[in-house]
Amino acid sequence: MNRRRRVTIVHKANVLTVSDGLFRSAVRDMAREYPGISINEMYIDAAVMDMVRRPQDFDVIVTTNLYGDILSDIAAYVTGSIGLAPSANMGDSKAMFEPVHGAAFDIAGKGIANPTATILCVSWMLRWWGEKTGDTKYMSAGDAVEKAVIETLSEGVKLTPDLGGNAKAEEFTEEILRRLG
């Protein structure tokens, strides 16, 4: 409700008629409870293509875990680095937040991994908890963390190697902490 009020259901119900058909039906049923939300549907293969061609057309995507994993990786690459993309699995009472990226064995221990996705997960987690509990301090803290990340990235001085910089992960994180005061 706090975004552009557009939800895309991504599935493959034309082939996986039982499993994805059930998923699609469940999401459509839920969508009826939110008449102010625009709903559209895409098959996973078309969604992958459009994520690359027209990423700005997406707002909220509701999909299964497998398709979400594929789409989140592509979305991360479209933004410029898989190190930028946070992800969340949210339910009514529980949520899990994690970076889109997996293990990066080739850079392990070098201190050059981009911590942006992990830090943004903290931002999302704070906002989610604030919305769940009604405590605006958590929502404000989440907003402040995201703002510090955006400012650091926009300034372009303390960037990790995947973004064309030479800052270590610790330097990038210290810059964000500095902006948070």
RAQUICOR-V215802 format. One line per field, one symbol per residue. ss: DSSP state (a for helix, b for strand, c for the rest). burial: I if it has 24 or more other ideal C-beta (glycine too) atoms within 12 Angstrom, else O. A space follows every 50 residues. Layout:
ss = ???
burial = ???
//
This chain:
ss = cccccbbbbbbcccccccaaaaaaaaaaaaaccccccbbbbbbaaaaaaa aaacaaaccbbbccaaaaaaaaaaaaaaaccaaacbbbbbccccbbbbbc cccccccccccccccaaaaaaaaaaaaaaaaaaccaaaaaaaaaaaaaaa aaaaaccccbaaacccbcaaaaaaaaaaaac
burial = OOOOOOIIIIIIIOOOOOOIOOIIOOIOOOIOOOOOIOIIIIOIOOIIOI IOOOOOOIOIIIIIOOIIIIIIIIIIOIIOIIIIIIIIOOOOOOOOIOII IOOIOOOOOOOIIIIIIIIIIIIIIIIIIOOOOOOOOOIOIIIIIIOIIO OIIOOOOIIIOIIOIOIOIOOIIOIIOOIIO
//
